[in-house]
Amino acid sequence: MKENIMKYIESHFPNLTSELHLRFELGEPYENGTEDRLNQVVKRVTTLFEEVFKPDDSIYMYIKDWEVTEDIMFGNTTPEYLYSLLIDQNIEEETLLEIEKDYDEVTSQTIEVKNEYKVKFVYAQLKSVPYQEILKGIGNYEQGREPSIGQSVYFISTDKNLIFHMYDDRGCLIHSKDVKKLIVAFVSYI
């Protein structure tokens, strides 16, 4: 499973992105931390998600996990919550390395910082995945609410050539290779 989806991503969506995508606002105009904001986030993201994916769709989940148990900015983020939701799924894992370039002002040189992280993969029919709880957990993360999901979760359909990524309560991205698929998501949102 993991080899298939990694090859697919490399050939279709390098770095889990594409030039063709839409970004959707989820939290505005409500203030951070309010119930109104969180309720709106969950309603908007669920509506978009259900326009993009149907219950019988087969999807991959690509989960980027830095395996940080204590987040300095947001406190304890219930790091195992996502995996408790996926307890009935077959999860495969791979360790990857990300190289970031940073500028050292003291030495005036560019340095490379190597960050190791785990990627976990799930392949399932959507109806067996508690996506509403996952999306709500992602929305909770930066709001300091629990349960929260601090991992980056990408929902990928190889049949539809789509990636759905809610990055936090501010917004989500839908990447595609087909403009028509993005238009359907956009029309359903407005």
Backbone bond lengths (Angstrom), bond angles and torsions (degrees), N, CA, C in turn:
res aa  C-N    CA-C-N  psi(-1)  N-CA   C-N-CA  omega(-1)  CA-C   N-CA-C  phi
1 M - - - 1.444 - - 1.535 110.62 -
2 K 1.331 117.76 -52.02 1.466 119.40 -174.48 1.527 112.44 -64.26
3 E 1.336 117.23 -35.13 1.462 119.43 178.95 1.530 110.27 -64.56
4 N 1.341 116.14 -41.57 1.466 120.41 -179.27 1.521 112.00 -62.14
5 I 1.320 116.48 -47.92 1.465 118.51 -176.69 1.525 110.99 -72.52
6 M 1.312 118.43 -33.38 1.462 119.59 177.73 1.530 110.85 -65.85
7 K 1.336 117.42 -40.23 1.467 120.88 176.50 1.526 110.71 -65.91
8 Y 1.322 116.24 -40.75 1.466 120.59 178.69 1.532 110.21 -61.22
9 I 1.315 117.30 -48.27 1.466 120.92 -179.62 1.523 110.34 -60.48
10 E 1.313 116.32 -45.90 1.467 120.45 -178.72 1.534 111.51 -59.31
11 S 1.325 116.99 -39.46 1.463 119.24 -176.84 1.531 113.67 -86.76
12 H 1.336 118.84 -26.50 1.461 120.71 -175.62 1.531 114.51 -109.17
13 F 1.317 117.02 -37.77 1.458 122.00 -175.45 1.529 110.40 -137.53
14 P 1.341 118.09 67.96 1.465 119.48 -179.46 1.533 110.90 -54.49
15 N 1.305 115.57 136.60 1.475 122.15 -177.80 1.523 112.49 59.71
16 L 1.327 116.43 25.31 1.465 123.10 178.05 1.525 112.72 58.00
17 T 1.314 116.14 38.41 1.454 120.57 -178.48 1.520 109.52 -147.19
18 S 1.315 115.42 171.36 1.462 121.08 174.78 1.519 108.26 -156.68
19 E 1.318 115.16 160.69 1.459 119.34 176.86 1.521 110.76 -68.03
20 L 1.315 116.75 -28.21 1.460 122.30 -178.30 1.525 108.76 -96.03
21 H 1.328 116.17 106.09 1.465 120.32 -179.57 1.527 110.06 -159.75
22 L 1.300 114.65 162.91 1.456 121.88 173.30 1.524 108.42 -123.16
23 R 1.326 115.56 142.43 1.457 121.23 173.62 1.522 107.65 -110.84
24 F 1.320 115.92 133.24 1.451 121.48 179.82 1.522 109.94 -115.92
25 E 1.318 115.99 131.97 1.461 123.01 175.71 1.524 107.92 -77.09
26 L 1.319 116.35 135.31 1.458 119.93 -178.27 1.529 113.35 -113.99
27 G 1.317 118.46 -40.09 1.456 120.84 -169.18 1.510 117.27 -96.51
28 E 1.311 118.06 -28.62 1.474 120.47 -176.95 1.518 110.18 -66.33
29 P 1.298 119.22 148.53 1.453 130.87 9.04 1.532 113.35 -96.41
30 Y 1.325 116.72 10.79 1.461 119.39 -173.81 1.525 112.27 -78.25
31 E 1.315 115.11 150.26 1.462 122.96 -178.54 1.532 110.83 -71.42
32 N 1.324 115.42 144.88 1.465 121.24 176.45 1.520 110.90 -53.02
33 G 1.330 115.21 140.48 1.451 121.77 173.99 1.509 115.87 84.41
34 T 1.333 117.92 -6.00 1.467 119.21 -177.53 1.534 110.74 -86.63
35 E 1.322 114.75 153.64 1.467 120.37 176.20 1.521 110.45 -62.25
36 D 1.351 116.82 -38.18 1.469 120.26 179.60 1.525 110.67 -58.72
37 R 1.335 116.04 -42.68 1.468 119.78 179.80 1.525 110.58 -63.07
38 L 1.310 116.46 -50.12 1.467 119.74 -177.51 1.519 111.96 -63.38
39 N 1.333 117.01 -40.42 1.468 119.61 177.89 1.526 110.94 -62.56
40 Q 1.336 116.30 -42.41 1.460 119.62 178.70 1.524 111.46 -65.45
41 V 1.330 117.07 -42.24 1.463 121.44 179.40 1.524 110.13 -56.85
42 V 1.322 116.41 -49.84 1.467 120.66 -177.58 1.529 110.56 -64.07
43 K 1.315 117.32 -42.00 1.470 120.12 -179.71 1.527 111.26 -64.57
44 R 1.333 116.20 -47.13 1.471 119.45 -178.20 1.521 111.93 -65.16
45 V 1.330 117.18 -48.01 1.464 119.33 -175.72 1.524 111.26 -67.96
46 T 1.320 117.54 -36.17 1.467 120.17 178.44 1.525 110.60 -66.80
47 T 1.323 117.53 -41.06 1.464 121.30 177.64 1.525 110.58 -59.84
48 L 1.331 116.46 -48.17 1.465 120.12 178.30 1.520 111.69 -60.97
49 F 1.317 115.71 -47.51 1.456 120.93 -177.45 1.532 110.79 -58.24
50 E 1.324 116.25 -44.16 1.463 120.19 -177.59 1.526 112.95 -74.33
51 E 1.321 117.96 -16.18 1.459 120.67 171.25 1.525 110.74 -79.02
52 V 1.309 116.19 -33.30 1.462 121.55 -177.65 1.524 111.32 -80.60
53 F 1.323 116.59 -43.98 1.466 121.93 -175.58 1.520 110.61 -118.02
54 K 1.322 115.10 147.23 1.462 122.62 176.59 1.526 108.88 -113.93
55 P 1.343 118.18 156.77 1.471 121.41 -174.44 1.533 114.72 -54.06
56 D 1.331 117.87 -34.40 1.461 119.88 -178.05 1.528 113.67 -86.92
57 D 1.335 117.46 -1.39 1.465 120.43 177.41 1.523 110.89 -65.24
58 S 1.320 115.25 140.93 1.462 120.70 170.82 1.514 107.28 -91.80
59 I 1.319 115.67 129.81 1.456 120.32 -177.67 1.522 110.29 -132.01
60 Y 1.306 113.92 156.49 1.458 121.93 168.22 1.520 106.99 -103.03
61 M 1.287 115.30 144.93 1.457 120.48 167.36 1.515 106.52 -112.64
62 Y 1.301 116.00 128.06 1.459 123.85 176.78 1.519 104.66 -111.13
63 I 1.321 116.42 114.11 1.461 121.41 -174.83 1.519 108.83 -114.43
64 K 1.318 115.06 115.25 1.456 121.13 178.07 1.527 107.11 -93.90
65 D 1.325 115.50 118.01 1.460 120.65 -172.45 1.521 110.02 -126.67
66 W 1.320 115.54 116.20 1.460 120.94 178.88 1.521 110.96 -81.40
67 E 1.332 115.99 -5.94 1.464 123.38 179.02 1.526 112.83 54.59
68 V 1.313 115.25 42.82 1.460 121.51 175.02 1.520 106.94 -93.72
69 T 1.303 116.96 121.56 1.456 119.49 -179.13 1.516 112.67 -88.38
70 E 1.316 117.72 -21.98 1.455 121.33 178.17 1.520 107.97 -129.89
71 D 1.317 116.93 116.08 1.444 122.07 -179.21 1.526 108.53 -93.83
72 I 1.312 116.96 121.09 1.463 121.86 -176.29 1.525 111.28 -58.77
73 M 1.318 116.97 -40.14 1.462 120.26 -175.12 1.530 112.67 -77.81
74 F 1.318 117.15 -38.26 1.454 119.49 -171.43 1.529 114.61 -115.64
75 G 1.305 118.81 0.53 1.461 120.01 179.94 1.519 111.78 81.36
76 N 1.301 116.80 -166.63 1.458 122.09 -179.29 1.522 109.23 -64.50
77 T 1.293 116.75 122.20 1.467 120.78 -172.38 1.529 114.06 -105.00
78 T 1.312 118.13 20.62 1.466 122.09 -176.18 1.532 110.26 48.53
79 P 1.332 117.43 62.91 1.463 121.73 -170.91 1.524 115.09 -61.05
80 E 1.308 119.24 -21.06 1.466 120.12 -179.06 1.523 113.31 -95.12
81 Y 1.325 117.26 -0.81 1.465 120.58 -176.80 1.532 112.00 -57.38
82 L 1.315 117.57 -47.72 1.463 120.79 -179.44 1.526 110.84 -56.43
83 Y 1.317 116.76 -44.73 1.466 119.93 -177.21 1.526 112.24 -71.41
84 S 1.322 116.85 -27.29 1.468 118.97 174.53 1.527 110.19 -67.99
85 L 1.327 117.23 -31.70 1.465 120.67 176.63 1.525 111.66 -71.72
86 L 1.324 116.56 -26.25 1.471 121.80 -176.94 1.522 112.27 -103.65
87 I 1.308 117.64 19.79 1.462 122.75 -173.97 1.533 112.71 -56.40
88 D 1.322 117.42 -31.51 1.470 120.80 -178.44 1.527 113.29 -88.21
89 Q 1.312 117.77 1.46 1.461 121.71 -177.49 1.524 111.04 -98.76
90 N 1.315 115.15 152.26 1.455 121.35 171.58 1.526 107.36 -80.32
91 I 1.336 116.43 119.83 1.457 121.27 -178.20 1.521 109.02 -115.29
92 E 1.330 115.59 124.36 1.462 120.96 174.28 1.519 108.34 -105.73
93 E 1.329 115.70 154.81 1.461 120.18 -173.21 1.521 111.77 -133.37
94 E 1.321 115.03 149.61 1.455 122.16 176.19 1.525 107.40 -143.95
95 T 1.319 117.40 140.95 1.454 121.25 174.45 1.519 108.39 -97.85
96 L 1.325 116.05 128.11 1.462 121.77 -178.38 1.522 109.92 -124.44
97 L 1.301 114.68 165.67 1.460 121.99 -178.90 1.519 108.47 -124.51
98 E 1.322 115.80 130.81 1.455 121.30 176.70 1.519 107.89 -114.11
99 I 1.311 115.90 132.28 1.461 120.44 -179.78 1.518 107.99 -109.31
100 E 1.324 115.34 121.17 1.458 121.92 177.34 1.511 109.04 -108.69
101 K 1.299 115.46 144.68 1.465 119.62 174.53 1.517 107.66 -99.73
102 D 1.324 115.00 134.18 1.447 122.10 -179.75 1.521 108.71 -132.38
103 Y 1.304 115.88 156.13 1.462 120.12 -179.33 1.521 109.00 -107.14
104 D 1.314 116.41 124.13 1.462 122.60 177.79 1.525 107.71 -93.04
105 E 1.332 116.16 108.94 1.467 120.69 -176.77 1.521 112.36 -67.98
106 V 1.324 117.35 -28.54 1.461 120.61 -179.38 1.525 110.83 -67.43
107 T 1.340 116.17 -46.61 1.465 120.37 -177.88 1.523 112.52 -95.36
108 S 1.321 117.29 -7.73 1.469 122.97 -177.12 1.526 111.81 56.86
109 Q 1.326 115.05 39.25 1.463 120.22 179.47 1.523 110.28 -128.45
110 T 1.308 113.78 152.69 1.451 119.72 173.30 1.521 107.87 -84.71
111 I 1.319 115.62 131.81 1.463 119.95 179.07 1.526 109.12 -120.30
112 E 1.313 115.29 154.08 1.456 121.04 176.71 1.517 108.73 -101.24
113 V 1.336 114.88 130.85 1.450 121.46 177.50 1.520 106.83 -111.79
114 K 1.338 116.24 124.58 1.460 120.94 -179.44 1.527 109.20 -99.90
115 N 1.326 115.18 125.26 1.458 121.88 179.14 1.522 109.15 -119.02
116 E 1.306 116.16 123.08 1.459 120.85 177.44 1.524 108.21 -93.36
117 Y 1.320 115.43 139.98 1.457 120.22 177.26 1.523 109.45 -147.91
118 K 1.320 115.31 164.30 1.459 121.77 177.43 1.527 108.81 -101.91
119 V 1.296 115.02 142.70 1.452 120.99 169.82 1.514 106.15 -116.58
120 K 1.314 114.18 131.05 1.464 119.72 178.62 1.520 107.25 -117.55
121 F 1.328 114.73 141.26 1.452 121.58 -174.36 1.521 110.33 -122.22
122 V 1.310 115.14 137.94 1.464 122.16 174.65 1.524 105.87 -130.35
123 Y 1.329 115.92 139.71 1.454 121.03 172.75 1.513 106.97 -127.96
124 A 1.342 116.47 121.99 1.463 119.38 -174.78 1.516 110.24 -161.15
125 Q 1.333 114.23 166.44 1.458 119.14 168.93 1.523 106.63 -75.16
126 L 1.305 116.03 139.78 1.454 120.24 -175.03 1.528 112.36 -56.50
127 K 1.317 117.47 -37.20 1.466 119.33 -177.06 1.528 112.64 -62.86
128 S 1.324 118.63 -14.62 1.463 120.75 177.53 1.528 112.74 -95.81
129 V 1.328 116.84 2.97 1.466 121.97 -177.98 1.527 108.77 -111.00
130 P 1.321 118.63 126.72 1.474 120.98 179.29 1.535 111.49 -77.60
131 Y 1.325 115.51 66.63 1.463 120.64 -172.43 1.524 112.81 -63.41
132 Q 1.331 118.85 -32.72 1.463 119.55 -179.87 1.529 111.01 -63.63
133 E 1.323 116.70 -41.67 1.464 120.25 178.14 1.532 110.97 -67.50
134 I 1.333 115.86 -36.33 1.465 120.19 178.40 1.526 109.92 -64.97
135 L 1.321 117.16 -47.65 1.460 120.83 -179.70 1.530 110.98 -63.08
136 K 1.311 117.28 -41.10 1.468 120.34 177.65 1.531 110.53 -64.23
137 G 1.326 117.27 -40.75 1.462 120.81 178.43 1.519 112.39 -62.65
138 I 1.333 116.61 -37.45 1.469 120.40 176.46 1.528 109.33 -65.57
139 G 1.327 116.72 -42.41 1.466 120.88 177.59 1.518 112.98 -63.37
140 N 1.312 117.07 -33.29 1.466 121.71 -179.68 1.522 113.14 -71.02
141 Y 1.308 117.28 -27.11 1.457 121.83 -168.38 1.525 113.95 -54.03
142 E 1.320 117.28 -59.66 1.469 119.26 -176.88 1.519 112.68 -77.59
143 Q 1.307 116.66 -6.98 1.455 120.16 176.75 1.532 111.41 -90.61
144 G 1.330 115.70 -1.16 1.462 119.87 178.77 1.518 113.32 71.31
145 R 1.320 116.39 24.59 1.472 121.23 -179.76 1.520 109.71 -102.81
146 E 1.301 115.03 156.20 1.463 120.45 176.60 1.514 108.86 -123.76
147 P 1.321 115.93 150.36 1.461 126.81 -2.09 1.524 110.70 -75.07
148 S 1.303 114.89 147.78 1.455 119.45 -178.74 1.524 110.34 -128.57
149 I 1.327 114.05 160.85 1.466 121.21 178.94 1.520 107.16 -125.10
150 G 1.324 116.03 114.00 1.454 121.82 179.80 1.511 113.51 -96.46
151 Q 1.318 117.19 -8.91 1.461 120.85 177.84 1.529 109.47 -73.54
152 S 1.316 116.65 152.99 1.464 121.04 172.67 1.521 107.70 -85.53
153 V 1.327 116.31 123.04 1.457 121.94 -176.09 1.524 109.00 -117.67
154 Y 1.319 115.46 124.07 1.457 122.41 177.82 1.528 107.87 -115.74
155 F 1.332 116.77 126.32 1.462 121.94 174.70 1.523 106.02 -98.41
156 I 1.332 116.27 124.68 1.464 120.98 -172.74 1.524 110.00 -125.03
157 S 1.321 115.00 129.70 1.461 120.55 172.25 1.524 108.12 -112.63
158 T 1.319 116.10 113.25 1.462 119.60 176.77 1.527 110.49 -75.23
159 D 1.330 117.67 -25.77 1.463 121.15 177.66 1.524 111.26 -69.79
160 K 1.333 116.57 -38.59 1.469 121.32 -178.06 1.522 112.70 -97.60
161 N 1.328 116.86 -5.65 1.461 121.57 -176.17 1.530 111.28 53.75
162 L 1.341 115.19 55.51 1.455 122.64 -178.22 1.523 111.00 -133.64
163 I 1.325 114.89 148.04 1.462 121.62 168.70 1.522 107.12 -128.01
164 F 1.315 115.34 130.01 1.465 122.50 177.07 1.518 107.10 -113.47
165 H 1.338 116.12 121.66 1.465 120.18 -178.25 1.520 110.49 -134.74
166 M 1.320 116.33 109.37 1.462 122.04 170.72 1.516 105.93 -89.71
167 Y 1.333 117.16 114.52 1.457 118.75 -175.54 1.522 112.60 -88.94
168 D 1.303 119.07 -27.53 1.465 122.89 171.96 1.522 107.95 -175.77
169 D 1.342 117.31 -163.76 1.462 120.20 -176.21 1.523 113.65 -69.32
170 R 1.318 117.22 -11.73 1.463 119.84 179.91 1.518 112.36 -77.88
171 G 1.341 117.58 -38.12 1.442 116.04 -175.45 1.510 115.49 -174.84
172 C 1.315 113.89 178.71 1.458 120.75 176.43 1.518 109.20 -142.48
173 L 1.317 114.12 158.97 1.465 122.20 179.55 1.518 108.96 -120.87
174 I 1.313 115.38 141.15 1.459 120.94 171.65 1.519 105.96 -121.47
175 H 1.316 115.57 117.26 1.463 122.68 178.59 1.518 108.27 -101.58
176 S 1.325 115.32 143.28 1.456 119.76 179.66 1.513 110.27 -151.05
177 K 1.305 114.86 165.49 1.456 122.15 171.15 1.524 109.86 -104.17
178 D 1.343 116.54 1.01 1.456 121.84 -173.83 1.527 109.67 -132.76
179 V 1.326 116.89 117.00 1.464 121.90 -179.03 1.527 111.27 -58.37
180 K 1.324 117.59 -37.93 1.465 120.92 -177.52 1.524 111.79 -59.48
181 K 1.312 118.23 -38.63 1.464 121.13 179.15 1.531 110.82 -65.24
182 L 1.314 116.59 -36.71 1.462 120.05 178.37 1.533 111.08 -71.19
183 I 1.317 116.84 -35.84 1.462 120.08 178.51 1.517 110.36 -62.90
184 V 1.334 117.60 -41.04 1.466 121.35 178.45 1.529 109.68 -59.99
185 A 1.322 117.83 -45.20 1.468 121.12 179.77 1.532 110.12 -64.40
186 F 1.325 117.21 -41.16 1.464 120.88 -178.28 1.517 110.95 -66.13
187 V 1.330 117.55 -46.25 1.456 121.46 -178.38 1.526 110.31 -61.74
188 S 1.324 117.69 -38.43 1.464 120.02 -179.11 1.525 111.01 -69.70
189 Y 1.319 117.10 -25.62 1.456 121.56 -176.62 1.523 112.02 -77.85
190 I 1.337 116.64 -35.08 1.477 118.51 -176.09 1.482 112.38 -89.10
